[in-house]
Amino acid sequence: MYAVVAITKHGVEIARRLGRELDGADVYYTGKFARGDEDRCGIRLFSGNVKALLPELFARYDGLICIISLGAVVRMIAPLLKDKKTDPAVVVIDDQAEHAISVLSGHLGGANELTRRVAAILDARPVITTASDVQQTIAVDLFGRAFGWEWESADKLTPVSAAVVNEEPVAVVQESGETGWWPEGRPLPKNITVYDAIASAMAARPAAALVVTHRLLEPEEEAILQNGVLYRPKVIVLGIGCNRRTPAEEIETVIRETLAELRFSIKSVKAVCTIDLKKDEPGLREVVGKYGWEFVTYTPEQLNEVPIEAPSETVYRYTGAYGVSEPAAKLYSGAETMALVKKKSGNVTISVALIDHQAKARMRRKGEEACGDWSSLQPEAEPAKQRWRSG
């Protein structure tokens, strides 16, 4: 949600337009320029100095769009600033809507993107000064954000960003995660080199590193983070089966212990998958809700179409499926091989699979190459689906 604030006659016109055309925008302007339709239009009027209003808006909204002079805005928000990871976006527009200026929280707060949206609506010139945007290089604090990647720690964001924009040698190590983090058709900056393993990157002795992996690093690999940021892509899929009314604490413990055994980061978990009989299982839903993971359920028929290593007659008698945790994880991830086929611990059965985005990208590229000459394409029979049967 955004607050659009205006204090002049021309500013009110601009604010009203943004209120109509920018999704999620609440408009505030001084009662001096009231039109009489503010209640109907959902516009908030205020009296007195706008400086008294800004602290409330600063705390309530994701972004402020101020149609006020830049200097005045800077002076008013200065006492309100806390941390770039939590401060809202601030965009300033001049009184003739010629320029939209990204002032605060350009990356993490989304001010740069908001500036572009506002400028497009008003046919204004977007003014963005962050070095990575100007130089068209990697924005370290936004790297992988569109895919949901998380930092392990933000401690090195500033020095690594400095290395990127100062064109020092920078390694991007990607072991897992989505591959489309750089715009297609634009060459990667010359100072950035992509590696598929930490050892290869360390041998090159880069000035900084961006490491993308679901793994817990080994002690000998930790050195790459002396000036590096570790990103956790969402690639781990957990297949879970459990007895009825299994406590959330037990389910969470099994998940944590299993990931520790595999040396996987819990921050890279994307989804928990199970049979639809468990869609309302309280313990499962509590754990999923705690971590914000996707929760996906499948019917017995869907699960039975997935080849698994150890189909169980016992599981079939109770659920109608020959397996739950393994086929559920396979269905969601698309993986043919599992990081962990199946482990039973107390009331919980768990399977672990990884989403292989690199393999999907390779297959997509091969498909595009194969489709280069459409005249050579021949229709192929659809592969038969495999269904597990008893016996």
C-alpha positions in Angstrom: 0.0 0.0 0.0 1.2 3.5 -0.9 0.4 6.9 0.5 0.3 9.8 -2.1 0.7 13.1 -0.3 0.2 16.6 -1.9 0.1 20.1 -0.5 -0.3 22.3 -3.6 -3.0 23.0 -6.2 -1.1 21.2 -9.0 0.1 18.5 -6.6 -3.6 17.7 -5.8 -4.3 17.1 -9.5 -1.3 14.7 -9.7 -2.3 12.9 -6.5 -5.9 12.4 -7.7 -4.6 10.9 -10.9 -2.3 8.5 -9.1 -5.2 7.6 -6.8 -7.2 6.5 -9.9 -4.4 4.8 -11.8 -2.0 3.3 -9.3 -3.1 0.2 -7.5 -2.9 0.3 -3.8 -2.6 4.1 -3.5 -4.3 6.1 -0.8 -4.4 9.8 -1.4 -3.9 12.5 1.2 -3.9 16.3 0.6 -4.6 19.4 2.5 -8.2 20.4 3.1 -7.5 23.8 1.5 -8.0 22.2 -1.9 -11.0 20.0 -1.1 -13.3 19.3 -4.0 -16.3 18.0 -2.1 -16.0 14.5 -3.5 -13.2 13.2 -1.2 -15.4 10.9 0.8 -16.8 9.3 -2.3 -13.3 8.9 -3.8 -11.8 7.6 -0.6 -9.4 10.6 -0.3 -8.1 11.7 3.1 -8.0 15.4 3.9 -5.6 16.8 6.5 -5.1 20.3 8.1 -2.0 21.9 9.4 1.6 21.1 8.6 2.2 18.0 6.5 5.2 17.3 8.7 2.9 16.2 11.5 1.3 13.7 9.2 4.4 12.0 7.8 5.5 9.9 10.8 2.1 8.1 10.8 2.3 7.4 7.1 5.9 6.4 7.3 5.0 3.7 9.8 1.8 2.5 8.1 2.6 2.3 4.4 5.1 0.3 2.2 5.8 3.5 0.3 5.3 7.3 0.3 4.8 9.3 -2.9 5.3 12.9 -2.0 4.4 15.7 -4.4 6.5 18.1 -2.4 9.9 19.6 -3.0 12.8 17.1 -2.6 14.6 19.2 0.0 11.5 19.5 2.2 10.9 15.8 2.0 14.4 15.0 3.0 14.2 17.3 6.0 10.9 15.8 7.1 11.8 12.1 6.8 15.3 12.4 8.2 14.3 11.9 11.9 12.2 8.9 10.9 14.9 6.8 9.2 15.8 3.5 11.0 17.2 0.8 8.6 17.2 0.3 4.9 15.8 -3.2 5.4 12.7 -1.8 7.1 12.2 1.9 5.9 9.5 2.3 3.4 10.1 3.4 -0.2 10.0 7.2 -0.7 9.4 8.8 -4.2 9.2 12.5 -4.8 7.4 14.1 -7.7 7.8 17.7 -8.7 4.8 20.0 -9.0 4.6 19.7 -12.8 5.1 15.9 -12.8 8.2 16.2 -15.0 10.3 14.1 -12.7 9.7 11.1 -10.4 12.7 10.7 -8.1 13.6 7.6 -6.1 14.7 9.0 -2.8 14.8 6.2 -0.2 14.8 2.4 -0.1 15.4 2.1 -3.8 16.1 -1.6 -3.8 14.8 -3.4 -0.7 11.9 -1.0 -0.2 11.1 -1.1 -3.9 11.3 2.7 -4.5 13.1 2.3 -7.8 10.4 0.1 -9.2 7.7 2.3 -7.8 9.4 5.3 -9.4 9.2 3.6 -12.8 5.5 2.8 -12.3 4.7 6.3 -11.2 6.7 7.8 -14.1 4.9 5.6 -16.6 1.5 6.7 -15.3 2.4 10.4 -15.4 4.7 10.3 -18.5 7.4 11.7 -16.2 11.1 11.1 -16.3 12.2 8.5 -13.7 15.3 9.6 -11.8 17.1 6.6 -10.2 20.6 7.0 -8.9 21.6 3.6 -7.4 24.8 2.5 -8.9 23.8 -1.0 -9.9 20.8 0.4 -11.8 22.8 3.1 -13.6 25.5 0.7 -14.5 23.1 -2.1 -15.4 24.8 -4.7 -13.2 23.7 -7.0 -10.5 21.8 -5.5 -7.6 23.3 -7.6 -4.7 20.4 -6.8 -2.3 17.8 -7.8 -4.9 19.6 -10.8 -6.4 17.1 -13.7 -6.7 14.4 -11.7 -4.8 11.9 -12.3 -7.7 12.3 -16.1 -7.1 12.0 -15.8 -3.3 15.7 -16.4 -2.5 16.7 -15.5 1.0 20.0 -14.2 2.4 21.7 -16.3 5.0 23.1 -13.0 6.4 23.0 -9.3 5.3 26.4 -8.5 6.9 28.3 -8.4 3.6 25.7 -6.8 1.3 27.5 -3.4 1.3 31.1 -4.5 0.6 29.9 -7.0 -2.0 27.8 -4.4 -3.7 30.8 -2.1 -3.7 32.9 -4.8 -5.5 30.2 -5.2 -8.1 29.7 -1.5 -9.0 33.5 -0.8 -8.8 34.0 -3.5 -11.4 36.2 -5.7 -9.3 36.3 -9.5 -10.0 33.1 -11.0 -8.7 32.1 -14.7 -8.6 28.6 -15.9 -8.9 28.5 -19.5 -7.7 25.2 -21.2 -8.5 24.6 -24.8 -7.3 20.8 -24.6 -7.4 17.9 -22.3 -7.9 16.4 -20.5 -10.9 18.7 -19.6 -13.7 16.9 -16.6 -15.2 18.3 -14.0 -12.8 20.1 -12.0 -15.6 18.1 -10.4 -18.4 18.1 -12.6 -21.5 19.9 -11.0 -24.4 22.0 -8.6 -22.3 25.7 -9.6 -21.8 26.8 -10.2 -18.2 29.2 -7.5 -17.0 32.8 -8.4 -17.7 33.8 -8.4 -14.0 31.3 -11.1 -13.1 32.0 -14.8 -13.7 29.6 -17.6 -13.1 30.8 -20.9 -11.5 29.0 -24.1 -10.7 31.1 -25.0 -7.7 32.6 -23.1 -4.8 36.0 -24.7 -5.2 36.3 -23.4 -8.7 35.4 -19.9 -7.6 37.8 -19.9 -4.7 40.6 -21.0 -7.0 40.0 -17.8 -9.1 40.4 -15.6 -6.0 37.6 -13.1 -6.7 37.2 -9.9 -4.7 33.6 -10.8 -3.8 31.2 -13.7 -4.3 27.5 -14.3 -4.5 26.8 -17.9 -3.6 23.5 -19.6 -4.4 23.0 -23.0 -2.8 20.7 -25.0 -0.6 23.6 -26.8 1.0 25.2 -26.0 4.3 28.8 -25.0 3.5 31.7 -27.2 4.5 34.3 -25.6 6.8 36.8 -25.3 4.0 34.2 -23.5 1.8 33.4 -20.8 4.4 36.3 -18.7 3.3 34.4 -17.6 0.2 32.0 -15.7 2.5 34.7 -13.5 3.9 33.4 -11.0 1.3 30.4 -12.9 0.1 26.6 -13.2 0.4 25.0 -16.6 0.7 21.6 -16.9 -0.9 19.1 -19.7 -0.2 17.0 -20.6 -3.3 13.6 -22.3 -2.7 14.4 -25.8 -4.1 13.7 -28.3 -1.3 10.5 -30.2 -1.5 9.4 -32.2 1.6 7.1 -35.2 1.2 5.4 -35.9 4.5 3.2 -38.6 5.9 2.1 -38.8 9.5 -0.2 -40.5 11.9 -3.4 -38.7 12.8 -3.0 -35.9 15.3 0.8 -36.0 15.2 2.0 -32.9 17.2 3.5 -30.0 15.2 6.6 -30.2 17.5 7.3 -33.8 16.4 6.9 -33.0 12.7 9.1 -30.0 12.9 11.8 -31.9 14.8 11.9 -34.6 12.1 12.1 -32.0 9.4 15.0 -30.2 11.1 16.9 -33.4 12.0 16.5 -34.7 8.4 17.7 -31.5 6.8 20.7 -31.4 9.2 21.6 -35.0 8.2 21.4 -34.1 4.6 23.3 -30.8 5.3 20.5 -28.8 3.7 19.3 -25.4 4.8 15.8 -25.1 6.1 15.7 -21.7 4.4 15.6 -23.5 1.1 12.4 -25.4 1.7 9.8 -24.4 -0.8 6.9 -26.8 -0.2 5.5 -29.6 2.0 3.5 -32.2 0.0 1.2 -35.0 1.2 -2.0 -36.9 0.5 -5.3 -35.0 0.4 -6.4 -37.1 3.5 -4.0 -34.9 5.4 -5.1 -31.5 4.1 -6.6 -30.6 7.4 -4.0 -32.3 9.7 -3.5 -29.7 12.4 0.2 -30.4 13.1 1.2 -30.3 9.5 -0.7 -27.0 8.9 0.8 -25.5 12.0 4.4 -26.2 10.8 3.7 -25.1 7.2 2.1 -21.9 8.5 5.0 -21.2 10.9 7.6 -21.2 8.0 5.3 -19.9 5.2 5.9 -22.9 3.1 3.5 -24.0 0.3 1.3 -26.8 1.3 0.2 -29.1 -1.5 -1.9 -32.3 -1.4 -2.5 -35.0 -3.9 -5.2 -37.6 -4.4 -4.4 -41.3 -4.0 -4.9 -41.6 -7.8 -2.3 -38.9 -8.5 0.2 -40.5 -6.1 -0.3 -44.0 -7.6 0.8 -42.7 -11.0 4.3 -42.0 -9.7 6.9 -44.7 -9.8 8.3 -45.3 -6.3 11.0 -47.6 -4.9 9.0 -49.3 -2.2 5.3 -49.4 -2.7 3.5 -50.4 0.5 0.4 -52.6 0.8 -0.1 -51.4 4.3 -0.1 -47.7 3.3 -2.5 -48.6 0.5 -5.0 -50.2 2.9 -5.2 -47.1 5.0 -4.9 -44.4 2.3 -5.6 -45.9 -1.1 -2.1 -44.9 -2.2 1.0 -47.2 -2.4 3.1 -44.4 -1.0 2.7 -40.9 0.3 5.8 -39.0 1.1 8.0 -40.2 -1.8 5.5 -39.8 -4.7 4.2 -36.5 -3.3 7.7 -35.0 -3.3 8.4 -36.4 -6.7 5.1 -34.9 -8.1 5.9 -31.4 -7.0 9.6 -31.3 -7.7 9.6 -33.3 -11.0 12.7 -35.1 -9.7 13.4 -38.6 -10.9 15.9 -39.3 -8.1 15.5 -38.3 -4.5 17.8 -36.7 -2.0 16.2 -38.9 0.5 13.8 -41.6 -0.7 12.0 -42.2 2.6 12.7 -42.2 6.3 10.3 -43.1 9.1 10.8 -41.5 12.5 8.2 -42.0 15.2 4.8 -40.9 13.8 6.4 -39.2 10.7 7.6 -40.4 7.4 9.6 -37.9 5.3 11.0 -37.8 1.8 13.2 -35.1 0.3 13.5 -34.0 -3.3 15.2 -31.1 -5.0 13.9 -29.0 -7.9 16.6 -29.0 -10.5 16.1 -25.6 -12.3 19.4 -26.1 -14.2 18.3 -29.3 -15.7 15.0 -27.7 -16.7 16.8 -24.9 -18.4 19.0 -27.3 -20.3 16.0 -29.2 -21.5 14.3 -26.0 -22.5 17.3 -24.9 -24.5 17.5 -28.3 -26.3 13.8 -28.1 -27.1 14.3 -24.6 -28.6 17.2 -25.8 -30.7 15.1 -28.8 -31.8 12.2 -26.5 -32.8 14.5 -24.3 -34.9 13.4 -26.2 -38.0 9.7 -26.8 -37.7 9.6 -28.8 -40.9 11.6 -31.5 -39.3 9.2 -32.1 -36.4 7.3 -35.3 -36.3 4.4 -36.0 -33.9 5.4 -38.4 -31.2 3.2 -40.7 -29.2 2.5 -39.6 -25.7 4.4 -41.8 -23.2 2.2 -44.1 -21.3 1.6 -43.2 -17.6 2.8 -45.8 -15.1 0.6 -46.8 -12.3 1.7 -48.9 -9.3 -0.5 -51.9 -8.7 -0.5 -54.4 -5.8 1.6 -57.5 -6.4 
